[in-house]
Amino acid sequence: MKKLLVILLALAPMCMYGQKFGNINSNEVAQMMPEFKTSQTELETLQKQYDEELQYMMNEYSKKVEDYEKQRETLPENIRTRREQEIMDSRQKMEQYHDDCLTNLNNKHTELMDALLTKLQKAIKEVGEEGGYTCIFDVANGVIPFVNSTLTTDVTEAVKAKLGIK
């Protein structure tokens, strides 16, 4: 058993010889993709629409509160109670709308980024297969603590070309 282990350890460097390794910063490439800019614009437009509607709701809420405070002392008890309930309902609807907007924006962001990353991963895979790479390391976000650039090839330009990015 020990002889087999020694033989495997002795042969391991020979097995590594001739293998190609690449590296890429996927975040850098993703930000250059036209889909990234399109998705950012789409998210900004959606955010603006939500902000406008929320501002409208806040203005309506403020108006209700202001009107109520002006008339509170002169209102009969049952009307005052109803208006207070309307104000609380308006506030709850506004808070719910805000929460729904955040959820929708997060979901839309995930949907857009998943499509972009799928396309990017496909391009990396194709470059890896066409170039005969054993492995392509993604150095984005510090996931790989160290990649020796003298022992790997930067495939960024090949992936950008595959995606049609200049």
C-alpha positions, -999 to 999 in steps of 0.1 A, spaced: 0 0 0 28 24 9 46 15 -24 14 24 -43 11 57 -25 48 65 -33 44 57 -69 12 78 -72 30 107 -55 59 103 -79 37 102 -109 14 131 -99 38 159 -112 40 141 -145 2 140 -148 1 177 -142 25 183 -170 8 195 -202 -24 205 -185 -37 240 -192 -53 262 -166 -70 295 -171 -82 324 -150 -109 350 -155 -125 378 -135 -162 371 -143 -174 403 -126 -153 424 -149 -166 406 -180 -202 406 -167 -202 444 -163 -190 448 -199 -219 427 -213 -247 447 -230 -272 427 -210 -257 441 -178 -263 477 -189 -298 468 -201 -307 451 -169 -294 481 -149 -316 504 -169 -346 481 -165 -341 480 -128 -337 517 -125 -369 523 -145 -388 499 -123 -374 515 -92 -384 549 -104 -420 537 -111 -422 522 -76 -408 554 -60 -433 576 -79 -462 554 -67 -449 553 -32 -445 591 -32 -481 594 -44 -493 571 -15 -472 591 10 -488 624 -2 -523 609 1 -514 596 36 -500 630 47 -531 648 33 -554 624 53 -535 630 85 -534 667 80 -572 669 73 -579 647 102 -558 668 126 -576 700 115 -610 685 121 -604 661 149 -618 683 177 -650 689 158 -657 654 146 -682 631 163 -666 601 180 -678 575 153 -664 596 124 -631 602 143 -627 565 149 -634 557 113 -609 583 100 -583 570 124 -588 535 111 -586 548 75 -553 565 84 -539 533 99 -551 513 69 -534 537 46 -502 535 65 -503 497 65 -510 496 27 -481 519 21 -458 497 42 -470 466 24 -465 483 -9 -429 492 0 -422 457 11 -437 443 -21 -416 467 -42 -384 455 -25 -393 419 -31 -402 426 -67 -370 445 -73 -349 417 -57 -367 391 -78 -363 410 -110 -326 416 -102 -321 379 -96 -339 370 -128 -319 394 -149 -285 384 -133 -292 347 -136 -298 351 -173 -266 371 -177 -245 347 -156 -259 317 -175 -247 332 -208 -213 341 -192 -208 306 -178 -217 291 -212 -191 313 -229 -164 304 -203 -172 267 -208 -170 270 -246 -136 288 -243 -124 261 -219 -134 233 -242 -121 250 -274 -88 259 -257 -83 225 -241 -82 239 -206 -84 215 -176 -98 242 -154 -106 279 -156 -105 297 -122 -127 326 -115 -108 352 -95 -138 374 -89 -148 382 -53 -117 366 -38 -132 331 -40 -99 318 -51 -73 332 -27 -44 328 -51 -39 321 -87 -4 321 -100 -6 341 -132 26 326 -146 11 291 -145 -24 300 -158 -36 318 -189 -59 348 -186 -89 339 -208 -108 371 -203 -102 383 -239 -113 350 -253 -145 350 -233 -152 386 -243 -147 377 -279 -170 348 -275 -196 371 -261 -190 397 -288 -176 423 -263 -149 446 -275 
